[in-house]
Amino acid sequence: MFRRTFWFTAGAAAGVWATTKVNRKLRQLTPESLAAQAANKAIDAGHKLKDFALDVRTGMVRREAELGEALGLEAPADPALPAPRRLAAIEYTERPRTGTTRHTPNPHNRNEDH
């Protein structure tokens, strides 16, 4: 009698454990849960990428300082010199408008009738 009770209890406990395990796994595989897991992994990847970029930047600054010391480029800039200017890659000059809406043909445009 004791053996039957033991095995009945063991079977019932195994069934409850298996049912709980399967239900937990099914909840993990719902679309909402999968989307949340993907979002968490994307956020973690973004943090890791940011940390990597900061490490690269720190190493770059440190290496630039080492090279500047080795080459003697750490001299302070002369305050009498003007600040460096950034040049525009493409200069755009607007033509003055003559007030007419007449179309003037472009001599280099091959799509127009001449």
PEGIFEN-V323587 format. One record per residue. N is the residue number from 0. RES is the residue in one small letter. D_LAST is the distance of its C-alpha to the last C-alpha in Angstrom with 2 decimals. Layout:
n->N res->RES d_last->D_LAST
n->N res->RES d_last->D_LAST
//
This chain:
n->0 res->m d_last->110.91
n->1 res->f d_last->109.55
n->2 res->r d_last->107.30
n->3 res->r d_last->105.76
n->4 res->t d_last->105.07
n->5 res->f d_last->103.54
n->6 res->w d_last->101.17
n->7 res->f d_last->100.27
n->8 res->t d_last->99.39
n->9 res->a d_last->97.48
n->10 res->g d_last->95.47
n->11 res->a d_last->94.74
n->12 res->a d_last->93.64
n->13 res->a d_last->91.38
n->14 res->g d_last->89.84
n->15 res->v d_last->89.18
n->16 res->w d_last->87.72
n->17 res->a d_last->85.43
n->18 res->t d_last->84.30
n->19 res->t d_last->83.52
n->20 res->k d_last->81.60
n->21 res->v d_last->79.51
n->22 res->n d_last->78.76
n->23 res->r d_last->77.68
n->24 res->k d_last->75.32
n->25 res->l d_last->73.89
n->26 res->r d_last->73.19
n->27 res->q d_last->71.32
n->28 res->l d_last->69.06
n->29 res->t d_last->67.89
n->30 res->p d_last->64.16
n->31 res->e d_last->64.95
n->32 res->s d_last->67.09
n->33 res->l d_last->64.56
n->34 res->a d_last->61.83
n->35 res->a d_last->64.19
n->36 res->q d_last->65.06
n->37 res->a d_last->61.40
n->38 res->a d_last->60.71
n->39 res->n d_last->63.74
n->40 res->k d_last->62.68
n->41 res->a d_last->59.16
n->42 res->i d_last->60.70
n->43 res->d d_last->63.05
n->44 res->a d_last->60.22
n->45 res->g d_last->58.31
n->46 res->h d_last->61.42
n->47 res->k d_last->61.93
n->48 res->l d_last->58.33
n->49 res->k d_last->58.69
n->50 res->d d_last->61.98
n->51 res->f d_last->60.43
n->52 res->a d_last->57.56
n->53 res->l d_last->60.12
n->54 res->d d_last->62.23
n->55 res->v d_last->59.28
n->56 res->r d_last->58.38
n->57 res->t d_last->62.02
n->58 res->g d_last->62.29
n->59 res->m d_last->59.07
n->60 res->v d_last->60.37
n->61 res->r d_last->63.73
n->62 res->r d_last->62.23
n->63 res->e d_last->59.99
n->64 res->a d_last->63.14
n->65 res->e d_last->65.00
n->66 res->l d_last->62.27
n->67 res->g d_last->62.01
n->68 res->e d_last->65.76
n->69 res->a d_last->65.76
n->70 res->l d_last->63.00
n->71 res->g d_last->64.26
n->72 res->l d_last->61.12
n->73 res->e d_last->63.11
n->74 res->a d_last->63.33
n->75 res->p d_last->62.54
n->76 res->a d_last->59.35
n->77 res->d d_last->59.84
n->78 res->p d_last->59.72
n->79 res->a d_last->58.51
n->80 res->l d_last->55.15
n->81 res->p d_last->52.37
n->82 res->a d_last->51.29
n->83 res->p d_last->48.48
n->84 res->r d_last->45.01
n->85 res->r d_last->42.63
n->86 res->l d_last->39.18
n->87 res->a d_last->36.16
n->88 res->a d_last->34.33
n->89 res->i d_last->30.91
n->90 res->e d_last->30.59
n->91 res->y d_last->28.40
n->92 res->t d_last->27.61
n->93 res->e d_last->26.25
n->94 res->r d_last->23.93
n->95 res->p d_last->25.45
n->96 res->r d_last->24.04
n->97 res->t d_last->23.27
n->98 res->g d_last->24.44
n->99 res->t d_last->21.26
n->100 res->t d_last->19.72
n->101 res->r d_last->16.25
n->102 res->h d_last->13.57
n->103 res->t d_last->11.95
n->104 res->p d_last->8.89
n->105 res->n d_last->10.17
n->106 res->p d_last->8.85
n->107 res->h d_last->10.85
n->108 res->n d_last->9.77
n->109 res->r d_last->8.74
n->110 res->n d_last->9.16
n->111 res->e d_last->6.24
n->112 res->d d_last->3.79
n->113 res->h d_last->0.00
//
